[in-house]
């Protein structure tokens, strides 16, 4: 099979089920990557961790791109969108991590996830994408699930702290939303080259910020365990990018974004299993809603 021809434009099968399967794979990988990145960030500065996860993902994607080919199919426009996506994703992660460090997670996480979902879905609808009634209902249920599974304790959080959290969550969510949009546009050319270019761009942005702020990347000698977890996080995040691009090629872009945005549920489950963190009833309800939403969009 000529892999380059097979995936140079769109997948042959365009159904909600195919989009959902690929997007769920992306969500699982994103959620796992976030969990591991967060675990490493508990032992080092978030930027120091990002300076390792970003290059690790870029290296994996460059190797994959060279092995699968497809560079000749890349256009100047596709390359530009990939670069823009990589920069947006990197800035989004910085704002996201900074928000977790300086403001209530109970506000940062759900607002970021909601904006990152609504922005690209709104663009898809404005561009004429019209899902069926069942798929639309399932997508709304999934959006509700995204909010619930991202919610942490903090109901009594002061107004000033919540406003501060919004200052991080809004730009982070907007950046992630733009990442989804830019990678969609870049993903119509090449095989995995759009993702590789985005990852390299994100790496350069992360390293430049480390230099500007004076943060040294997480080293191997000080904490080998954290370093290994950070590298694995970068690899998983890169694989999630590929699964997401394939989901957008398989059919409805808006549906791919909504299902992919269920990744906080994976992070919550891993925290429960690995660290023994208790799941609140709203998070459990969110996981149930996620299952219902996924079932609806695949009908």
N, C-alpha and C positions, 0 to 999 in steps of 0.2 A: 504494500500500500504506500502511495506517495503521501506522506504525512503533511508535507508542505501544501500540496494541492487540497488535501482534505480539509485543512483548517485555515486556508488563506483568506476566507471571507466569513462564512457562517457555517454552523453545524447543519447537517442534512435534516435532522429531526427538530422541528420547532413546536414543542408542546409545553403546556404548563408543568407537566410531570418532569420532563427533562430539565427545564429551568430550575425547578424546585430541588431536584436531586443534586445538581451542580452547586446551586446556591447554598444548600444545606451543608455540603462538603466544605464550601468556603467558610460558612459560619462556624463550623466545628474547628477548622484550622485557625481562623482569626481568634476565636475564643480561647483556644489552647495557647496560641502565641501571646495573647494578652495576659493570661494567667502566669505563664513562665516569665514574661517580661516584668510583670508586677512583682513576682517573687524575687527576681534579681534586683529590682529597684528598692526592695526592702533593705538591701545590704550595700547599696551604692547610690550615687546621685543618678536621677533619671536620665540626664543627658549622657552620663558615662555609660549607662546601659544601652541607650539608643545608638551610641557610637560603635557598639559591637553588633547589635542586632541588625542594623542597617547594612553594614558591609557583608555580614554573613549571608543575608538574603540576596544581596547584589551578586555575590560570587556564585551562588547556586544558580541564579537566573542566567548569568552570563554563560556558564557552562552548558546549561540546558538549551539556551538560544543557539550556541555554536553547534551543538550536536543535532538539533532538529532543523536548523537552517531557516530560511524564510526572510533573510535580510534583504534580498532583492525585491521583495514585495512591499517593503517599507517605503512610504512616501515622506516627503518633507512635512506635510500636514500631520501625518500619523506620528512622526518623530516629535514634532512640536507639542502635540497633545500629551504624549508620554512624558516629556520633560516637565510640562506644566503639572501633570498628575503627580509625578514624583515629588516636586517641590511642595505642592498642596498637602500631600500626605505627610510629609516630614514636619511641616509647620503645624499640622493638625495634631500630631503626636506630641509635639513640644507643649502646645497649649493644654492638651489633655492631661499629660503628666504633671504640668505645673498646677493645673486646677486641683488635681488630687492632693498635691502637697500643700496647697495654700487655702483651700476652700472645702466646704462640705461635699463629700462624695454623693450624698443623697440628692444633691442638685446637679452637680457636674455630669454624672453618668447618664441619667435619664434625658436631660436636656440635650446633651451631645448626641445621643443615639437618635432622639426624635428629629432634630434638625438634619442630621446626616441622612435620615430616611426621607423626610418630607421634601427637602430641597430637590434632589434628583427625581423623585417621583412626580413632583409638581412640574418639572421641566418635561418629563416624558408625556404627561397628560397634555401639556400645552402644545407639544409637538404632534399630537394626534393619536397617541397610544390609548386604546379603549379596551380594557379587559372586560370579560364577561361579568355578570352580576355576582356569580358565586366567587369568582377569583377576586373581585373587588372587595366583597365582604371578608373573605379570608385575609386579604392584605390589611384591612383595617384591624382585624383581630390580631394579626401579627404585630402591627404597630403598637397596639395596647400591651401586647406581651413584652415588647422591647422595653417599654417604660417600666412595667412591673418588675421584670427580672433585674433591672438595673438599680432598683430602689434600695437604699440602705437606711439605717436608722438616722434620725435627725429631724423628727417632726417639730421639735422645739427650737430649731435653729433660728438664730436672730435674723431679722430682715437684712441687716448690713452684711452678714456673712453670705446670705443667699444672693444678694445683689453682686457681691464679689465673685461668687461662683459663676453667675451668669456671664461675668466679664471674661471668664475662661471658656465656659461651655459653648457659648454662642460662636466665637471664632473657631473653636475646635470642630464643632458640628458642621459649620459652613465649609471648613477646609476638607473634612472627610467627604461631605456631599459633593464638593467640586472634584475630589479625587475620583469618586465613582463616575461622575460625568466625563471627566477627561480621559479616564482609562477606557470607558466605553467607546469614545470616539477614536482613541488610538488603537483599540483592539480589533478594528476591522482590517488592519494591514499586518502582514507578517504572521508568525506563529506565536512565539512567546517573546519576541523582541520588544514589543511595547512594554511588557512588564519588566524586562531586563533594563531597558532604558530608564523607566520610572524608578527602579530600585537604585540604579547608579546615581541618578539625580538626587534622590532622597539621601543617599549616603554622603554626597558632597555637601548638601545643605546641613546635615547633622554635624559633620566634622567641622565645617566652617563656623557653626554656632559654638561648638566646643572650644575652638581656638579663640573666638571672640570673647567668650565668657571666662575662659581660663579653666575649663573642666577637662581633666585627663580621662581618656577612655578607660573603662574597666579592664584591669590587667589580669593576666593568667596567674601570676605568682601570689598576689594578695588573697585571692579567693577563687580557687579553681572551680568549685561547685557553681558559684554565681556566674562565672565566665562561661562554663559549659551550658548552663541554662539559658543564658543570653544568646549564645550562638544558635541553640536549638529553636529559640523563639524566633530568631530572624529567618531560619529555614522554613518554619511553619508559616510565618507571615507571607513569605514569598510564594509558597505553594497555595496559600489562600488567594493571593492575587490572581494566580493562573486559573484557579477554579472559578473565581468571580468573572474573569474575562470570558471564559467558556460559557458561563451561565448567560451572560449578556448576548453572546452569539447564538445561543440556542432558542431565543425567543424574546418575550417581553422584558424590556429593560427594567421597568418599574417593579415588576414582580421579583426579579433577581435582586434588586436592592433591598426590598422589604425582607425577603427571606434571609439574605446575607446578614442583615442587621439584627438577627436573633442571636448573634454571637455572645452577648453578655450572659445568656442562659448557660452556655458552655462554661464560661469562666466561673459562674456561681457554683455549678455542679462540681467542678474541679476543686474549688476552694473547700467545698463541703467534704469531698472525698479525701483530699490530701491534707488539709490543715484542720479538718474537723469543724469548720465554721458553720454555725447554725443558719439555716435558711428561714427567713421570715415567711409568714403565711402569704404575704403579697407576692413574694418571689415564687413560692410554690404555685400560686394561682397563675402567675405569668408563664410558668413552664407548661401548665395545663392548657392555657390559652394558645401558647405556641403550637402545641400539638394539634389543637382544633384548627388553627389558622392554616397550618401546613396541609392538613387533610382537605380543607376547603379549596385551597389553590391548586391541588392536584386532581380534583374531581374532573 
